[in-house]
């Protein structure tokens, strides 16, 4: 399906300035690119907290089961990912 909207997941936690910055940047990007954005608080799931702990925020592409970036948004990588079918 080429017209399916891509989904991106941000693994984040509360009170995290890097997480907030990445989420704001992605929400801004949504104005020009169509994608679904899901934000998951890792502290609500012990296995996610153990997996990502100090690496948040992590931007994940569930369709490819692939981590795109962490700590800071790699805008060119995300744009490239969103433009691929």
N, C-alpha and C positions, 0 to 999 in steps of 0.2 A: 504494500500500500504506500504509494508515494505521497498521498495527500494527508496522511496521518500526522497529527501534531506531535512533535517530539516532546519528551518529558525530561526535565532536569530535576535532580534532587540535591538539596543542600543539607548535609549533615552538620548541625550546628548545636549551640547551647545558649542558654540565657546569659545575659551580662557579658557577651563576647563582642568586643568592638570589631574585630576582623570579620566575624560572622555577620554583624549588622551591615558592614560596608559591602560585603559580597552580595547580600540579599538586596540591598538598595540598588546596587549596580545592575543586578539581574532584572529587577523590577523595571528599571529604566530601559534596559535592553528590550523588554517585552513590548514597549511602545512601538518598536520598529520590526520586531521579529516575533512570529507566533510560536510560542512554546508554553507548555504547562510547567509550572514551578511548584515543587513540593518542598516544604521545609520540615525536617524531622529533628526534633530535640533528642540528641543522643543520650541525655541524662534520664530519659524516660524508659530506656531499654538498656539493661546492664551489658548485653553483648555488644551493642553499638558503642557504648561508653568505653568498653574495654578495647574495641577495635580501633576507634578513632581518637580517643582521649585527648591528647595534646595537639592533634593534627587538624582540628577544626578551624575554620570551616572546610569541608570537603565537598566539591562539586562532582556529582556522579551522574553518568548517563545510563539509566537502567536498561534501555534497549540493547546496548552493547555490553552491559555489565562491566563498565569501564569508568575508572576515576579520571576525570578531566583535569582537575587542578585542586590544590588545597592552599590554605592561608590567604592567597590573593587570587582574584579573578584574572584568568588569562583570556582577555577579550578576543584576541585573534583566534585562539584555539576554539573558544566557544562559538564564535561566528562561523568558523569553518565547519564545526560539528553540526551546527544548525542548518547550514546551507547544503549539506550532503543529503542525498535521498537513500 
